[in-house]
Amino acid sequence: MRTIRNIFVTLYLIAGLAVLAAFASLLTGFMSDRVEQVLENPVARIAALACAGIAALGMLVSAIVAYAQRPDPTCVHPQGNPDIEVTLAALTSAARKAASGEDDVLIESVEGRIAGRDRSEARLTIEVIAFAESGLEQLAARMQQRVEKACERMLGTPGVRVRVRFLPSKTTIVTKEV
């Protein structure tokens, strides 16, 4: 998908440059006689119209993307009540505190996003490095319960989904002598 988008962006830029160069040449008079001679050829006229169409379509798509993009919500509305807001930062802070608990883990990161049409649900992802080699499923279940309970106490209502991801605990340190 990324390569297709890059191809379209490149095509849009080339078409825009061609239209801009032809327009600037005709407007300033610099080499305008050559541009007029080229545009007398039907094939060149069709190519110029195609470039102008591509440039116009690209501008339309850019405008639609710019106006249609909504900012990510930063607050949860418990039970869909628009008068009460709890920030995502407060939820992630409470989740980080509750996730550490008494388990032998290192919390790498806590990320969250708001979901639901009325922004009444938060989805948290906790990335953890566990120092235990076994029992990860029970560890994740305990951590998930603690975080959900802490967030429910904070919100006063259920509305938080927690996902625990375990990261590799073995790292390699490379040193270089100078």
PEZISUL-V49164 format. One line per field, one symbol per residue. ss: DSSP state (h for helix, s for strand, l for the rest). psi: psi as a letter, one per 40 degrees, with the letter a starting at -180 (. if undefined). A space follows every 10 residues. Layout:
ss=???
psi=???
This chain:
ss=lhhhhhhhhh hhhhhhhhhh hhhhhhhhll lhhhhhhhhh lhhhhhhhhh hhhhhhhhhh hhhhhhhhll llllsslhhh lllllsshhh hhhhhhhhhh llllssssss ssssslllll ssssssssss lllllhhhhh hhhhhhhhhh hhhhhlllls ssssssslll llllllll
psi=dddddddddd dddddddddd dddddddeeh fddddddded hddddddddd dddddddddd dddddddehi ihieiighfe heehhhiddd dddddddddd aeigihhdih iiihiidefe iihhhhhihh eidifddddd dddddddddd dddddeiifh hhhhhhiheh ihhhihh.
